[in-house]
Amino acid sequence: MNTLTVTNGPRRSPKVIGGALVALTKPRIIELLLVTTVPAMLLAQRGLPSIRLILVTLVGGTLAAGSANTINCYIDRDIDAVMNRTKRRPLVVNGQGTIKPWEALAWGLLLGAGATLLLGLMANWLSAALADTAILFYIFVYTLLLKRRSPSNIVIGGAAGCFPVLVGWAAVTGTVAIPAVVLFAVIFLWTPPHFWALAMKFRKDYAAAGVPMLPVVATAAAVARKILWYSYAMVGATLALAPYAGWIYTLVAAGLGAWFLAEAHRLNQRVAVAEDKPAPMRLFHLSIAYLTLLFAAIAVTALLPWGRW
């Protein structure tokens, strides 16, 4: 008898339950969100905010993202079961999930409440409201409204992943200023190339689940062209931050942008030669490195007074 199944739930160990609850939060996605939060805080402060505020914001952001991801897993457990990429998630595990649906939902709600209280009481209520907006947007706009209905799902729904920069900025200043909006736009425009590259790789998975991701409903050539368009718009948005971030950031952003655009053009050319073998994962992995290095440049510029104009 399998002691990890929910049908025989009393024999589940605390270690198994704890590990499954953490897995529901999608820690690898949260890591990328946090990479954008601290540099936004440093730029807002034009230096180093208090360590206490940084920790509060990071923990609050982690709880908020974990809440949204957990409830997403709860809602999408039916399609996760038919996708190779997601069928090992704790609510699925080949039909014998290690976590019951009601447990996952309760966990997600608890994380969201914790994020709200922590940010509201120890940072400010604007940052808490922005974190709550991100949770609600991810659940209701992306997961429930768009994901199963529109190939624009990740374009619009991806805005949920842009909120950490607003949360970080608001935690420091109590407001949302133009640089924070520009940072939001950078991540918003980065998300489609990043995610469409992944969806090209797992196109059959999404098709089997009936999820109309762009690579499912459009040709590889059309997807590659859109990736290229969004890449140019993204690089333009990064340069729009130049007046606020300084000359070191501007040089780095220009170099990184050229690197990203070269890879987007490479993908477009590969698709033109062999549409059935686009090899998109190179761009996907590059996009993660790109965003990390870009925000590292923002952090460095904010900490070095001679990096400004």
Backbone as a ProteinNet text record, in pm:
[ID]
protein_1_A
[PRIMARY]
MNTLTVTNGPRRSPKVIGGALVALTKPRIIELLLVTTVPAMLLAQRGLPSIRLILVTLVGGTLAAGSANTINCYIDRDIDAVMNRTKRRPLVVNGQGTIKPWEALAWGLLLGAGATLLLGLMANWLSAALADTAILFYIFVYTLLLKRRSPSNIVIGGAAGCFPVLVGWAAVTGTVAIPAVVLFAVIFLWTPPHFWALAMKFRKDYAAAGVPMLPVVATAAAVARKILWYSYAMVGATLALAPYAGWIYTLVAAGLGAWFLAEAHRLNQRVAVAEDKPAPMRLFHLSIAYLTLLFAAIAVTALLPWGRW
[TERTIARY]
84.9	0	88.7	54.4	133.2	95.2	190.8	161.2	156.1	182.6	185.8	56.2	-41.4	-162.7	-260.4	-344.1	-443.3	-553.9	-576.8	-680.5	-641.3	-514.7	-466.1	-394.5	-455.6	-393.1	-340	-403.9	-355.3	-209.9	-154.6	-18.7	84	38.9	133.1	219.2	346.4	435.4	438.3	469.8	482.8	584.6	691.9	794.3	738.7	659.5	598.6	500.8	418.3	320.1	390.5	492.1	564.8	632.5	697.2	763.8	665.7	547.9	447.1	390.6	368.4	316	415.1	542.5	644.1	646.4	637.7	640.6	524.4	409.2	292.9	319	408.2	436.1	525.5	579.9	670.2	790.9	878.8	991.1	1080.9	1100.1	1190.8	1136	1003.8	943	957.5	939.1	950	1090.1	1191.7	1329.8	1347.5	1290.3	1304.6	1230.1	1115.5	1041.4	1120.2	1184.8	1259.7	1383	1437.3	1553	1520.6	1395.9	1356.8	1318.4	1287.6	1236	1344.1	1454.9	1560.4	1619.9	1654.5	1705.4	1605.8	1477.1	1376.9	1380.3	1400.1	1408.2	1533.9	1645	1769.9	1759.4	1695.8	1679.6	1586.6	1480.9	1388	1457.6	1545.6	1616.7	1735.9	1786.3	1913.9	2025.5	2018.2	2112.5	2054.3	2095.8	2052.2	1943.6	1821.1	1717.8	1756.4	1679.2	1708.5	1697.6	1783.8	1781.3	1646.7	1592.8	1461.1	1355.8	1354.3	1253.9	1275.2	1401.1	1429.2	1377.5	1405.6	1362.2	1210.7	1145.7	999.6	940.4	995.1	943	967.2	1084.5	1114.7	1027.2	1011.3	926.7	781.5	735.1	598.2	575.5	673.5	662.7	663.4	744.4	747.4	613	554.3	423.4	316.5	320	220	232.7	356.1	376.2	340.7	376.9	342.2	192.4	121.2	-25.2	-84.2	-41	-92.7	-59.1	63.4	104.3	30.2	8.8	-62	-206.4	-274.3	-413.6	-421.4	-320.6	-312.7	-304.8	-223	-212.9	-345.7	-416.2	-546.8	-646.7	-650.5	-745.8	-708.5	-579.5	-533.6	-496.7	-538.5	-495.3	-546.1	-656.8	-707.8	-618	-572.8	-486.4	-342.8	-302.5	-168.8	-154.1	-263.8	-259	-229.3	-255.1	-234.7	-110.9	-39	82.1	205.3	295.4	416.1	496.5	496	575.8	522.1	394	331.3	267	271.1	197.3	256.5	374.6	432.6	407.9	326.7	296.9	217.2	226.8	170.7	22.1	-55.4	-199.5	-232.3	-133.4	-157.9	-89.3	41.3	121.8	47.2	19.5	-46.5	-179.9	-253.6	-386.1	-387.4	-273.7	-267	-185.4	-236.2	-161.9	-128.7	-18.3	23.8	-48.8	-119.6	-195.5	-339.7	-433.9	-574.7	-606.9	-702.9	-736.5	-771.7	-849.8	-889.7	-769.5	-672.9	-552.1	-472.5	-463.7	-391.6	-459.7	-591.6	-664.3	-646.9	-657.9	-640.3	-498.7	-400	-260.1	-240.5	-298.1	-286.1	-349	-467.4	-533.7	-456.1	-399.6	-321.2	-197	-129.7	-11.9	-48.5	-160.1	-203.3	-234.8	-302.9	-333.6	-205.7	-110.4	16.6	91.8	91.5	158.7	96.7	-36.1	-106.8	-73.1	-80.9	-56.5	89.7	181	322.5	360	321.6	355.7	281.2	154.6	76	123.2	154.5	190.9	337.5	423.9	567.6	634.1	561.9	612.1	511.5	412.7	301.4	187	70.3	-48	-55.2	16.9	21.2	93.2	206.4	277.9	193.2	119.1	30.4	-80.5	-138.6	-246	-195.1	-73.1	-15.7	11.2	58.7	80.7	-51.7	-156	-287.6	-341.2	-316.7	-359.6	-292.3	-163.2	-91.4	-153.1	-185.7	-247.6	-380.4	-464.7	-597.8	-589	-495.4	-479	-436.2	-341.7	-292.1	-402.1	-482.5	-587.1	-704.4	-758.7	-884.3	-864.2	-764.9	-745.9	-671.2	-556.4	-477.5	-536.2	-545.4	-580.8	-725.2	-818.9	-961.2	-1016.5	-972.2	-1032.7	-960.5	-827.8	-755.5	-686.2	-630.3	-539.7	-600.5	-724.6	-788.2	-870.6	-868.7	-955.9	-884.8	-768.3	-709.5	-560.5	-511.8	-367.1	-292.3	-367.1	-305.1	-292.9	-315.8	-319.4	-193.4	-77.3	46.7	85.5	37.2	68	0.4	-129.7	-205.5	-184.3	-200.2	-188	-50.1	50.7	187.2	212.2	118.9	133.7	142.1	85.1	91.3	234.8	322.6	462.1	542.6	480.2	548.7	531	439	406.2	516.4	606.1	709.1	790.5	815.4	891.3	808.9	678	591.7	584.3	576	572	700.5	814.4	942.1	955.6	916.3	924.8	833.6	710.6	614.2	657.5	722.1	767.5	867.9	948.9	1052.2	995.7	914.6	873	729.3	645.8	504.2	426.5	491.4	427.7	469	412.6	456	493.6	622.3	672.2	702.5	738.8	763.4	868.3	982.5	1080	1022.4	936.8	874.4	783.7	712.9	625.3	709	824.5	913.6	964.1	1002.1	1046	933.6	812.8	695.5	684.7	702.4	692.6	801.9	922.2	1032	995.3	946.8	912.7	790.4	695.6	575.3	612.3	705.9	747.1	845	914.7	1006.1	931.7	815	743.1	702.2	644.4	606.4	724.1	836.1	947.9	996	1002.7	1047.1	953	824.7	730.2	696.3	688.2	658.5	770.5	894.7	1004	983	943.9	914.9	794.3	690.7	569.6	595.1	691.1	727.8	784.3	864.3	922.2	814.1	716.3	612.8	478.5	483.8	361.5	264	313.8	226.2	157.9	229	170.4	50.8	70.8	-37.9	-154.1	-121.9	-226.7	-308.9	-241	-311.6	-403.1	-362.5	-442.9	-550	-550	-648.2	-622	-495.7	-459.1	-407.3	-472.8	-438	-317.9	-206.8	-85.5	-52.9	10.2	34.5	100.9	202.5	263.8	169.9	58.6	-39.7	-126.9	-162.8	-260.5	-197	-66.5	2.3	123.6	171.6	289.7	413.8	516.8	642.1	698.9	679.7	729.8	659.5	527.6	452.2	493.3	515.2	557.7	695.2	787.4	922.6	921.7	833.8	824.1	773.6	673.6	620.8	723.4	798	906.3	1004.2	1035.2	1128.6	1071.7	943.5	881.1	882.2	842.1	839.7	980.6	1077.8	1216.5	1263.9	1231.3	1268.9	1197.1	1070.3	996.6	1054	1092.2	1150.8	1281.4	1368.1	1496.3	1472.3	1374.7	1339.8	1296.7	1218.9	1174.5	1291.9	1388.6	1504.9	1582.4	1589.7	1663.2	1585.1	1453.3	1372.7	1402.3	1463.9	1500.6	1631.6	1701.9	1834.3	1838.2	1743.8	1752	1745.9	1686.8	1670.3	1780.3	1835.7	1927	2074.1	2108.8	2247.9	2321.2	2448	2521	2574.7	2610.5	2656.2	2543.5	2426	2310.5	2284	2290.2	2258.5	2352.6	2480.6	2577	2549	2522	2493.8	2364.2	2261.9	2132.4	2145	2223.7	2243.5	2315.1	2419.3	2491.3	2406.2	2334.1	2246.6	2134.2	2083.2	1977.8	2025	2147.3	2203.1	2217.6	2259.8	2273.8	2139	2035.5	1902.8	1846.8	1861.1	1807.4	1879	2009.1	2082.6	2026.2	1993.1	1937.2	1794.8	1717.5	1581.5	1586.4	1681	1698.5	1744.9	1831.8	1878.5	1762.4	1672.9	1555.9	1469	1448	1367.1	1426.5	1558.1	1625.1	1618.5	1633.9	1626	1488.3	1385.7	1249.2	1228	1284.7	1269.7	1333.5	1442	1512.1	1444.6	1406.7	1345.3	1237.8	1116.3	1009.5	973.6	996.3	961.7	1068.3	1181.8	1288.9	1341.7	1259.9	1299.5	1406.4	1423.8	1522.2	1509.2	1393.2	1368.8	1427.9	1472.1	1513.4	1639.4	1718.7	1835.8	1792.2	1688.5	1636.5	1572	1503.4	1438.7	1541.7	1647.8	1750.3	1823.3	1848.1	1912.9	1826	1694.8	1605.8	1616.5	1637	1652.3	1782.3	1890.9	2019.4	2012.2	1943.6	1929.9	1862.5	1748.7	1674.6	1755	1821.6	1902.7	2015.3	2086	2197.6	2148.7	2035.6	1981.3	1949	1883.6	1847.1	1967.7	2066.6	2191.4	2256.2	2248.6	2303.7	2227.5	2096.6	2017.8	2063.8	2084.8	2127.6	2264.2	2357.5	2492.9	2489.6	2415.1	2405.6	2346.3	2246.5	2182.2	2276.4	2369.5	2461	2586.6	2621.5	2743.1	2708.4	2736.6	2697.9	2761.5	2881.5	2945.1	2891.8	2794.4	2734.8	2618.2	2585.7	2472.6	2519.6	2421.6	2455.9	2515.3
-119.6	0	124.9	219.2	342	436.2	465.9	549.7	697.1	733.4	873.8	920.1	833.2	871.6	939.8	1023.9	1091.7	997.6	890.1	795.4	722.2	710.7	652.3	760.6	877.9	997.4	990.4	915.9	917.2	874.3	805.1	755.9	849.4	964.3	1061.7	1118.7	1129.8	1184.1	1336.1	1402.1	1549.4	1596.4	1520.2	1558.4	1558.4	1457.1	1448.7	1563.2	1590.4	1698.5	1832.8	1857.2	1983.6	2004.6	1899.7	1909.8	1937.8	1873.4	1893.7	2035.3	2088.2	2223.8	2325.7	2306	2394	2383.4	2261.1	2240.8	2311.1	2318.2	2385.5	2533.5	2593.1	2736.3	2766.1	2662.6	2677.1	2764.9	2714	2795.3	2852.1	2779.3	2828.4	2953.9	2962.8	3083.4	3199.4	3169.4	3274	3333.2	3249.5	3299	3408.8	3386.6	3485.3	3613.9	3601.9	3721.2	3803.3	3735.3	3806.2	3874.9	3819.9	3882.2	4024.7	4050.3	4184	4276.5	4221.5	4303.1	4387.8	4325.5	4397.4	4511.4	4490.4	4603.7	4719.8	4687.5	4794.9	4873.3	4803.5	4870.9	4957.9	4906.6	4982.9	5109	5095.8	5212	5313.9	5266	5357.2	5433.5	5366.6	5427.3	5509.6	5479.7	5533.9	5496.8	5373.9	5322.5	5196.2	5164.8	5042.2	5072	5021.8	5036.7	4956.6	4970.1	4893.3	4743.7	4665.8	4520.9	4463.6	4521.3	4475.7	4491.8	4608	4632	4538.4	4515	4422.7	4283.4	4237	4102.3	4092.8	4193.7	4193.7	4188	4267.1	4271.6	4140.5	4082.7	3955.4	3842.9	3837.5	3732.9	3754.2	3878.4	3906.8	3873.7	3910.1	3877	3727.2	3655	3509.2	3448.3	3495.9	3445.1	3476.2	3597.1	3635.6	3551.4	3536.1	3454.9	3309.7	3260.7	3123.8	3102.8	3202.1	3195.2	3182.6	3273	3271.1	3139.6	3091.7	2968.3	2847.3	2844.3	2731.5	2725.2	2839.3	2839.7	2808.6	2852.1	2814.2	2662.5	2597.6	2451.1	2385.8	2445.6	2392.8	2398.9	2512.4	2530.5	2444.7	2435.7	2369.6	2222.7	2162.3	2024.1	1926.8	1960.3	1871	1871.8	1990.4	1993.2	1957.5	1983.3	1940.8	1789.1	1718.1	1571.8	1516.1	1591.5	1538.8	1596.7	1682.9	1741.2	1676.5	1630.2	1565.1	1656.9	1785.8	1881.4	1902.4	1875.6	1909.3	1790.4	1673.6	1561.3	1508.9	1556.2	1515.7	1618.3	1717.7	1815.6	1751.2	1806.4	1738.7	1709.8	1789.3	1762.8	1656.8	1614.2	1520.3	1386.7	1380.6	1259.9	1137.7	1142.9	1030.8	991.9	1092.1	1065.1	1035.4	1030.9	1000	1107.7	1226.8	1340.2	1327.2	1385.6	1381.3	1484.9	1574.9	1679.4	1677.2	1690.8	1697.1	1836.6	1847.2	1979.2	2082.9	2044.2	2142.6	2189.3	2100.6	2139.3	2243	2221.5	2315.4	2451.6	2452.5	2579.1	2652.9	2580.7	2643.1	2698.4	2624.6	2667.9	2795.6	2799.3	2918.1	3040.4	3023.6	3135.7	3181.7	3086.8	3121.1	3201.4	3160	3233.2	3375.5	3390.3	3523	3613.1	3557.7	3636.2	3676.1	3582.8	3612.9	3723.5	3719.3	3823.7	3960.1	3965	4091.8	4152.8	4070.8	4121	4161.4	4080.5	4110.5	4241.3	4254.1	4376	4496.7	4478	4591	4643.2	4553.3	4593.6	4632.9	4574.7	4596.3	4674.1	4696.5	4784	4897.7	4881.6	4976.9	4909.4	4968.7	4903.1	4913.9	5009.1	5014.7	4892.2	4857.4	4738.1	4612.9	4607.7	4493.8	4487.6	4603.4	4607.5	4565.7	4606.5	4568	4417.9	4361.1	4216.9	4142.2	4190.7	4127.9	4139.4	4253.2	4271.1	4168.9	4144.2	4045.3	3906.7	3869.6	3739.3	3727.8	3827.6	3824.2	3825	3902.5	3908.3	3772.5	3709.2	3579.1	3473.2	3478.6	3376.8	3401.8	3523.2	3548.5	3586.5	3668.8	3712.4	3606.1	3562.6	3464.5	3323.8	3268.1	3127.3	3098.9	3176.6	3147	3205.3	3326.2	3392	3362.1	3372.3	3373	3241.9	3172.3	3062.1	2959.4	2922.4	2816.7	2871.4	3003.3	3063.3	3144	3201.5	3298.2	3276.2	3283.7	3276.1	3397.6	3500.7	3617.3	3598.6	3475.4	3450.2	3497.4	3461.8	3494.7	3641.1	3703.1	3844.4	3929.9	3909.3	3987.6	3932.2	3801.8	3739.7	3751.2	3763.8	3775.9	3901.6	3996.1	4118.7	4088.7	3976.1	3940.4	3927.1	3878	3861.1	3989.8	4099.6	4228.9	4307.1	4264.7	4341.4	4346.1	4247.6	4256.1	4385.9	4441.6	4567.7	4681.7	4678.1	4780.3	4763.8	4639	4611.5	4659.9	4627.5	4669.9	4820.9	4888	5034.3	5096.5	5045.5	5100	5075.2	4962.1	4932.6	5037.2	5087.7	5186.6	5327.6	5364.1	5503.9	5532.1	5428.9	5450.4	5500.5	5503.8	5549.4	5457.1	5481.7	5415.9	5526.1	5533.9	5640.5	5588.7	5681	5646.1	5536.7	5540	5431.8	5293.9	5286.6	5158.6	5111.1	5204.6	5169.9	5121.7	5184.7	5140.6	4999.5	4971.5	4836.6	4735.2	4774.8	4690.3	4658.7	4761.9	4744.5	4652.8	4663.2	4577.2	4430.8	4397.8	4257.6	4214.3	4306.7	4275.5	4235.2	4308.2	4280.1	4162.9	4134.4	4020.3	3887.6	3889.3	3764.7	3686.3	3747.3	3667	3596.4	3662.5	3587.5	3474.3	3501.3	3400.2	3279.6	3305.9	3194.7	3127.8	3205.1	3142.8	3048.5	3081.8	2990	2857.5	2862.5	2739.9	2667.3	2742.7	2681.2	2617.7	2669.9	2605.7	2466.5	2455.3	2325.5	2227.4	2274.7	2187.9	2208.1	2240	2266.3	2147.8	2026.1	1908.6	1891.3	1924.3	1917.9	2012	2136	2233.3	2196.1	2144.1	2101.5	1987.5	1891.7	1778.6	1823.8	1930.4	1982.1	2080.2	2114.9	2208.6	2352.2	2385	2521.7	2593.1	2701.3	2765.9	2860.7	2811.5	2893.3	2925.7	3038.5	3083.4	2976.4	2904.1	2802.1	2687	2673.8	2569.5	2613.1	2741.7	2789.6	2863.7	2887.2	2958.7	2878.6	2908.4	2840.4	2884.5	2802.4	2837.3	2966.8	2988.5	3110.9	3234.1	3224	3336.5	3363.2	3257.1	3272.9	3338.6	3292.1	3347.9	3495.8	3534.5	3676.4	3759	3707.8	3782.2	3791.6	3685.4	3689.5	3800.6	3812.4	3915.3	4054.7	4074.5	4206.1	4245.2	4152	4181	4203.7	4136.2	4154.2	4295.9	4347.6	4485.5	4584.4	4559.6	4648.2	4641.7	4523.1	4506.8	4584.1	4571.2	4641.7	4792.7	4838.6	4980.4	5025.4	4940.9	4975.6	4981	4890.4	4893.6	5023.4	5073.5	5197.8	5320.2	5305.5	5415.5	5440.3	5341.8	5357.7	5435.1	5458.7	5521	5652.1	5744.8	5871.5	5853.1	5743.5	5720.4	5631.6	5541.6	5440.3	5475.6	5563.8	5604.1	5541	5584.1	5545.5	5402.6	5354.5	5214.8	5121.7	5144.3	5062.5	5072.3	5192.1	5212.5	5132.4	5135.5	5057.7	4908.5	4862.8	4720	4681.3	4764.5	4734.5	4727.6	4817.3	4815.8	4687.9	4649.8	4527.4	4403.3	4395.7	4281	4277.5	4394.9	4400.3	4349.7	4386.8	4337	4185.8	4134	3988.9	3919	3973.1	3911	3917.1	4032.6	4047.2	3954.6	3934.5	3842.2	3702	3661.8	3527.4	3518	3625.5	3624.7	3614.7	3686	3674	3533.5	3474.9	3339.4	3239.8	3254.3	3166.7	3186.6	3311.3	3341.3	3278.6	3283.1	3223.6	3071.4	3012.8	2866.4	2816.6	2890.1	2851.2	2861.6	2963.9	2981.1	2866.1	2811.1	2700.6	2567	2544.8	2417.4	2444.9	2472	2513.5	2405.1	2278.8	2170	2146.6	2218.2	2202.2	2340.5	2417.1	2554.3	2566.1	2463.8	2468	2595.2	2617.1	2744.3	2754.1	2642.8	2645.2	2729.1	2747.6	2834.4	2976.1	3025.9	3159	3161.1	3054.9	3048.4	3062.6	2985	2991.9	3126	3177.8	3308	3416.5	3405.7	3509.3	3519	3406.8	3408.6	3478.6	3442.4	3507.1	3656.1	3689.4	3829.4	3912.5	3865.3	3942.8	3955	3847.2	3849.7	3952	3951.6	4045.1	4189.2	4208.4	4343.1	4404.5	4327.1	4380.2	4388.2	4304.5	4319.9	4454	4492.9	4622.6	4736.9	4721.8	4823.9	4836.7	4721.7	4722.7	4788.7	4753.5	4809.4	4959.9	5003.9	5147.2	5223.1	5163.6	5229.8	5243.1	5147.5	5148	5228.9	5253.2	5325.9	5469.2	5566.8	5704.7	5756.6	5706	5757	5687.6	5599.2	5536.5	5615.9	5727.5	5807.6	5908.8	5971.9	6073	6196.3
0	0	0	-85.3	-95.2	18.7	107.1	224.2	190.9	62.3	24.9	-39	-57.7	-128.5	-35	-92.4	-9.8	32.3	-43.3	-4.4	122.7	149.1	272.1	353.3	354.8	407.2	549.9	643.8	780.2	795.4	698.8	710.7	647	599	544.1	656	630.9	732.9	725.7	837.1	834.1	731.7	713.7	617.1	475.5	443.6	311.3	289.6	390.2	378.1	363.6	448.8	442.8	308.6	257.9	128.2	16.2	23.5	-80.1	-75.5	44.7	56.3	1.7	28.1	-28.1	-180	-231.4	-376.8	-445.2	-379.7	-438.5	-462.4	-386	-400.7	-520.5	-585.8	-701.3	-665.7	-579.9	-529.8	-639	-748.5	-852.8	-918.9	-931.2	-986.9	-888	-759.3	-657.5	-655.8	-675	-677	-781.3	-898.9	-1005.3	-971.4	-904.9	-864.9	-763.5	-669.8	-566.8	-622.9	-731.8	-796.6	-839.8	-872.3	-918.2	-804.4	-687.6	-577.6	-512.2	-475.3	-402.7	-486.2	-614.2	-692	-701	-710.1	-711.9	-581.1	-470	-340.2	-331.7	-382.7	-380	-465	-582.6	-669.3	-605.3	-539.8	-472.9	-359.8	-287.8	-175.7	-221.2	-342	-389.8	-291.6	-247.3	-149.6	-89.1	31.6	98	200.3	178.3	281.6	405.9	509.8	630.5	601	662.4	643.3	687	793.4	840.1	731.5	664.5	560.9	442	406.3	296.1	328.7	450	489	493.9	549.4	555.5	415.1	325.3	188.8	115.5	135.4	69.6	123.1	253.6	311.5	270.7	276.1	233.6	87.6	3.5	-138.4	-162.7	-85.8	-97.9	-61.8	47	89.4	-14.7	-71	-170.9	-296.9	-346.5	-465.9	-439.2	-319.8	-284.3	-278	-229.4	-225.1	-365.8	-454.5	-591.8	-661.5	-645.4	-712.2	-657.7	-527.2	-465.8	-513.6	-514.2	-558.6	-708.2	-784.3	-925.9	-940.4	-858.8	-863.2	-826	-730.3	-689.7	-805.5	-873.5	-983.3	-1103.9	-1132.2	-1255.1	-1236.2	-1126.3	-1102.5	-1208.2	-1275.8	-1380.1	-1503.3	-1544.5	-1663	-1627.4	-1503.3	-1461.7	-1471.7	-1452.9	-1455.5	-1594	-1699.3	-1835.3	-1902.7	-1832.2	-1889.4	-1826.9	-1910.9	-1860.3	-1769.7	-1800.9	-1725.1	-1584.3	-1562.3	-1434	-1362.6	-1421.1	-1363	-1232.6	-1193.5	-1065.9	-955.4	-983	-879.2	-765.5	-644.2	-526.5	-530.7	-604.7	-613.6	-717.2	-792.9	-902.4	-874.5	-894.2	-875.3	-929	-1059.8	-1128.2	-1063.9	-1022.2	-966.9	-819.2	-754.4	-611.7	-540.1	-541.6	-488.9	-342	-302	-162.6	-77.9	-143.6	-74.6	-124.1	-32.2	-69.6	-123.6	-215.8	-271.2	-165.3	-64.2	36	117.4	136.5	208.3	128.9	-2.4	-87.5	-87.8	-98.5	-99.5	32.9	143.3	274.5	290.2	241.2	246.7	165.5	47	-37.1	27.4	86.1	152.9	275.1	348.9	467.3	428.9	321.3	274.9	233.7	164.8	122.4	240.7	340.5	459.7	532	538.8	604	532.2	398.8	320.6	346.4	348.9	369.7	505.3	608.4	742.9	762.7	712.1	730.3	661.2	534.3	460.4	515.4	546.6	595.2	729	821.2	955.9	970.7	887.3	906.7	792.5	683.8	575.7	561.3	474.9	468	392.9	403.4	347.5	194.9	135.7	-10.7	-65.7	-6.6	-53.2	-32.5	76.9	100.8	-3.5	-36	-136.1	-273	-307.1	-436.2	-441.2	-331.7	-327	-341.4	-276.3	-288.1	-430.6	-494	-632.7	-723.9	-699.5	-779.1	-762.8	-638.8	-612.7	-686.5	-669.8	-730.7	-883.2	-937.7	-1083.2	-1137	-1070.4	-1116.2	-1110.4	-1006.1	-989.6	-1084.1	-1080.1	-1150.1	-1297.1	-1326.1	-1464.5	-1545.4	-1493.2	-1569.4	-1559.7	-1438.3	-1423	-1462	-1409.8	-1432.4	-1562.5	-1599.4	-1715	-1846.1	-1847.4	-1974.5	-2010.9	-1914.8	-1944.6	-2038.7	-2016.7	-2096.4	-2212.7	-2230.4	-2330.2	-2438.7	-2407.3	-2499.8	-2519	-2643.5	-2665.9	-2612.8	-2571.7	-2508.1	-2357.3	-2311.6	-2167.3	-2096.5	-2148.9	-2079.2	-2099.3	-2207.2	-2230.8	-2123.7	-2106.4	-2008.8	-1868.4	-1855.2	-1723.6	-1664.5	-1750.9	-1702.3	-1621.9	-1627.5	-1548.7	-1399.7	-1357.6	-1215.4	-1167.7	-1254.2	-1216.9	-1216.6	-1257.1	-1260.5	-1130.8	-1046.8	-927.3	-821	-811.5	-707.4	-710.8	-830.4	-833.8	-774.9	-796.7	-737.5	-586.2	-542.5	-398.1	-332	-393.3	-336.9	-331.7	-440	-444.8	-340.3	-332	-237	-93.5	-67	68.8	115.8	22.9	57.4	64.3	-33.8	-47.8	-6.3	0.8	28.8	-90.8	-208.6	-332.1	-446.7	-563.4	-687.2	-785.1	-821.2	-906.9	-1047.2	-1136.4	-1276.3	-1293.2	-1223.6	-1242	-1210.4	-1109.8	-1076	-1189.1	-1251.4	-1364.3	-1483.1	-1505	-1613.2	-1585.6	-1461	-1424.6	-1447.1	-1412.9	-1438.1	-1587.4	-1671.2	-1816.2	-1869.6	-1813.6	-1857.4	-1836.5	-1717.1	-1688.3	-1768.3	-1786.1	-1864.7	-2007.8	-2067.7	-2205.6	-2213.7	-2105.9	-2099.8	-2091	-2027.6	-1998.9	-2123.3	-2227.5	-2344.9	-2411.9	-2443.2	-2501.6	-2411.1	-2282	-2186.1	-2185.8	-2172.3	-2156.7	-2289	-2397.2	-2526.3	-2570.1	-2534.7	-2566.9	-2495.7	-2369.2	-2294.4	-2353.7	-2389.4	-2444.7	-2581.4	-2657.6	-2783.9	-2758.3	-2653.2	-2616.6	-2573.9	-2497.8	-2442.6	-2512.6	-2640	-2716.8	-2710.9	-2725.2	-2724.5	-2588.9	-2482.7	-2348.9	-2336.9	-2377.2	-2368.4	-2461.1	-2577.6	-2669.8	-2610.2	-2546.3	-2485.4	-2372.4	-2302.8	-2192.1	-2238.3	-2367.1	-2419.4	-2380.2	-2353.4	-2316.3	-2440.7	-2484.1	-2611.3	-2602.3	-2548.1	-2551.7	-2697.7	-2719.3	-2856.4	-2943.2	-2895.8	-2981.3	-3018.2	-2945.9	-2978.5	-3094.9	-3098.7	-3196.2	-3313.3	-3307.4	-3415.3	-3460.4	-3579.4	-3630.7	-3553	-3557.9	-3491.7	-3548.4	-3678.3	-3740.9	-3683.9	-3664.9	-3609.1	-3465.1	-3388.6	-3249.4	-3242.9	-3327.5	-3328.8	-3365	-3457.9	-3495.1	-3377.2	-3307	-3192.4	-3080.7	-3060.3	-2962	-2997.2	-3124.6	-3170.2	-3145.8	-3177.2	-3156.7	-3008.9	-2923.5	-2780.4	-2726.5	-2783	-2739.3	-2766.8	-2886.1	-2917.4	-2823.5	-2798.5	-2708.2	-2567.1	-2523.8	-2391	-2378.5	-2477.6	-2474.1	-2472.9	-2549.9	-2547.2	-2408.8	-2340.5	-2205	-2107.9	-2124.1	-2034.3	-2051.2	-2173.6	-2198.3	-2148.8	-2138.2	-2084.6	-1936.9	-1871.4	-1731.1	-1714	-1823.4	-1818.1	-1739.3	-1757.6	-1683	-1531.1	-1486.6	-1343.5	-1285	-1367.6	-1315.4	-1333.6	-1428	-1442.2	-1558.8	-1576.8	-1697.3	-1691	-1573.1	-1564.6	-1607.3	-1550.7	-1589.2	-1738.6	-1793.5	-1934.7	-2024.7	-1994.5	-2073.7	-2063.8	-1941.9	-1922.4	-1992.4	-1979.2	-2042.2	-2193.7	-2251.6	-2396.8	-2440.4	-2365.4	-2399.6	-2383.4	-2272.8	-2250.8	-2355	-2390.5	-2491.3	-2625.6	-2664.3	-2790.6	-2787	-2672.9	-2654.8	-2670.6	-2603.9	-2609.8	-2751.7	-2816.8	-2952.1	-3050.6	-3031.3	-3118.6	-3105.4	-2983.3	-2963.7	-3017.3	-3003.8	-3059.5	-3211.5	-3273.7	-3419	-3456.6	-3373.8	-3401.2	-3401.9	-3303.9	-3297.6	-3421.2	-3459.8	-3577.3	-3703.2	-3714.4	-3831	-3829.4	-3710	-3700.4	-3740.7	-3696.6	-3732.1	-3882.5	-3944.7	-4089.5	-4165.7	-4110.9	-4177.9	-4150.7	-4023.8	-3985	-3881.1	-3926.4	-3836.3	-3735.7	-3770.1	-3679.3	-3572.4	-3580.8	-3482.3	-3439.8	-3367.3	-3335.9	-3227.2	-3141.9	-3032.4	-2949.2	-2884.7	-2816.1	-2675.7	-2617.4	-2477.4	-2455.3	-2559.2	-2544.7	-2510.6	-2578.7	-2548.3	-2410.3	-2375.2	-2243.6	-2132.1	-2138.1	-2033.5	-2036.7	-2156.7	-2168.3	-2105.7	-2121.2	-2068.6	-1916.5	-1850.1	-1704.4	-1666	-1734.6	-1708.1	-1739	-1847.3	-1888.5	-1779.6	-1730.8	-1630.4	-1501.5	-1464	-1342.4	-1353.2	-1464.9	-1484.1	-1496.6	-1562	-1577	-1441.6	-1355.8	-1224.8	-1131.5	-1154.7	-1079.5	-1113.7	-1240.8	-1282.2	-1215.7	-1201.9	-1133.1	-988.1	-923	-783.3	-766.7	-854.5	-846	-865.8	-965.4	-993.1	-874.7	-810.8	-697.3	-578.3	-565.5	-451.8	-475.6	-603.5	-635.4	-677.6	-593.8	-627.1	-754.3	-790	-911.6	-1038.2	-1023	-1141.2	-1198.3	-1133.5	-1180.2	-1283.6	-1348.7	-1449.3	-1382
[MASK]
+++++++++++++++++++++++++++++++++++++++++++++++++++++++++++++++++++++++++++++++++++++++++++++++++++++++++++++++++++++++++++++++++++++++++++++++++++++++++++++++++++++++++++++++++++++++++++++++++++++++++++++++++++++++++++++++++++++++++++++++++++++++++++++++++++++++++++++++++++++++++++++++++++++++++++++++++++++

